[in-house]
Amino acid sequence: MTKISEVEPIVLTSKEKGSATWASNMILVKVVTSDGRVGYGEAVPTLRILPVVNAIRQLSKFLVGKDFHQVEYNYQEWYKQEFYLARSFEYSTAWSAVDIAQWDLIGRELGSPIYQFLGGKIRDEILVYANGWYQDCVEPECFAEKAKEIVKKGYKGLKFDPFGNYFNWIDEEGLKKAEDRVKAVREAVGDNIYIMIEHHGRFNANSAIMIAKRLEKYDPLFMEEPLHHEDLEGYKKYRAYTSVRVALGERLISVKEALVYLKDRIADFLQPDLCNIGGVTAARKIISLTEAFDVEIAYHNAFGPVQNAVEVQASAATPNLLILESFFDWFPQWKRDLVYDEPKVENGKVKVPDKPGIGVNINEKIIEDLKVEPIALEVKEEPVWVVKGTWK
C-alpha cells in the first residue's frame, strides 16, 4: 500500500514583495508518497514562519508511514496525539496544509478535482471581490482612484480598511477620516458595486458601534471583524445596537469553534480559512454547519496561490456561498508564476478548473529559485496584517 514518505515545509520569498508583509512570504507544504507522487498544501506565515515550520516538521514525524487516503482517520489519530491541537494556531495551520495535500494526492490519483469529493460543483464560475488593491492609500482621493481601477477590471466588489492606525478605540477625527475614505469609494464605484469594510478585528464594542452608525449609510455588504475576534460579549452588544451585517471567522481554527459564532447569531456571514480551520475535510463540515444555521460562506483567502486554488474548489461546491475573497491580481508575480498564473480573475469571476486535485499545477523551478531557510521576521510599527502603506 502506498504510504506517505515525506512531509516538507518549504518557505518561499523574493525581493519582489506583495501588497502586505504576509503576502511577501509563503509556506508551501509538499507531501511525497512512497511511489513518488506529490501533493501540495499551504500553511499560514504571518509572523509565525518559524513556529509553523517547526510544527509541520513535528507533524511529519506522525504522518510519515500513514496512508494518505485515510484523511479523516489520520486527523483523528493526530487529534489524539496533539493534546493542544484545538488551541494551537501553529498545529491547526500545519494540519490544514497536510490535509489539503492529502486531498490533492487523492484527486490526482483518481483524476478528479477536489470539488467532486465535496458533492460536485454547483457553479462553473466563482464571484470574487478584490483585496490588496489600496496599497499606500491614505487620502480619500487615492482610495477613490484605485477603486475606479478595480471596477474597470470587472470586479463587482472590493474590500478595504479605512481606519489608519487606530487600534482598540477611535475618536471623532478617526471617524471622520474613515467616513471620508468610505464615502469617496462609494461615490467612485456607484451603488451597484459591493463594498466591504475591513476592521481587522481591532476595536472595542463602543468604538465599533460608533463606526457602524457612521458608515451604515454607505450600504456595506458587511463589516468584517469589527471587534476583537474573541470578544463574544462585545459582539452581542454590537448586534444589539447596530443594523449592519457582520462577517467573521478567518481566525477560527476548528469546526467546533465556529459553532460559537453560529449559535449566538453574531455572524451573518462566516469566513472560514481552509489554511487555518482544517483544510478540505473541515470545509465540508463547515458547509453543512452553516447551512443548518442559514449563514452564508465567504471564505477568507489572503495568503497564497495554493490556498486560492483549493478555496476555488471548495467555493464551487458550497451551496450557501456568498462571495470569495481574492488577492490574486495583487500577489507578487512569483506567486502567480508558482501556479502558472491560474486560475485568472476575469470580469470579477474565476472559472473553476477541472484539473485533478487542487486544480492547478506547481512550477517546481520557482520553488528551487525562491526557497529559503525560515527566519524570524522583523517587527515594524506597521503590523503585518494591514495592506502596506496604510497605517497612517
Secondary structure as GFF3:
##gff-version 3
##sequence-region A 1 392
A	DSSP	beta_strand	4	13	.	.	.	ID=ss1
A	DSSP	three_ten_helix	21	24	.	.	.	ID=ss2
A	DSSP	beta_strand	25	33	.	.	.	ID=ss3
A	DSSP	beta_strand	38	43	.	.	.	ID=ss4
A	DSSP	alpha_helix	49	63	.	.	.	ID=ss5
A	DSSP	alpha_helix	71	81	.	.	.	ID=ss6
A	DSSP	three_ten_helix	85	87	.	.	.	ID=ss7
A	DSSP	alpha_helix	89	110	.	.	.	ID=ss8
A	DSSP	three_ten_helix	114	118	.	.	.	ID=ss9
A	DSSP	beta_strand	125	130	.	.	.	ID=ss10
A	DSSP	alpha_helix	140	152	.	.	.	ID=ss11
A	DSSP	beta_strand	157	160	.	.	.	ID=ss12
A	DSSP	alpha_helix	172	189	.	.	.	ID=ss13
A	DSSP	beta_strand	194	198	.	.	.	ID=ss14
A	DSSP	alpha_helix	205	215	.	.	.	ID=ss15
A	DSSP	three_ten_helix	216	218	.	.	.	ID=ss16
A	DSSP	beta_strand	222	224	.	.	.	ID=ss17
A	DSSP	alpha_helix	232	241	.	.	.	ID=ss18
A	DSSP	beta_strand	246	248	.	.	.	ID=ss19
A	DSSP	alpha_helix	255	263	.	.	.	ID=ss20
A	DSSP	beta_strand	269	270	.	.	.	ID=ss21
A	DSSP	alpha_helix	274	277	.	.	.	ID=ss22
A	DSSP	alpha_helix	279	292	.	.	.	ID=ss23
A	DSSP	beta_strand	296	297	.	.	.	ID=ss24
A	DSSP	alpha_helix	305	316	.	.	.	ID=ss25
A	DSSP	beta_strand	324	326	.	.	.	ID=ss26
A	DSSP	three_ten_helix	328	330	.	.	.	ID=ss27
A	DSSP	alpha_helix	333	338	.	.	.	ID=ss28
A	DSSP	beta_strand	345	346	.	.	.	ID=ss29
A	DSSP	beta_strand	349	351	.	.	.	ID=ss30
A	DSSP	alpha_helix	364	370	.	.	.	ID=ss31
A	DSSP	beta_strand	371	372	.	.	.	ID=ss32
###
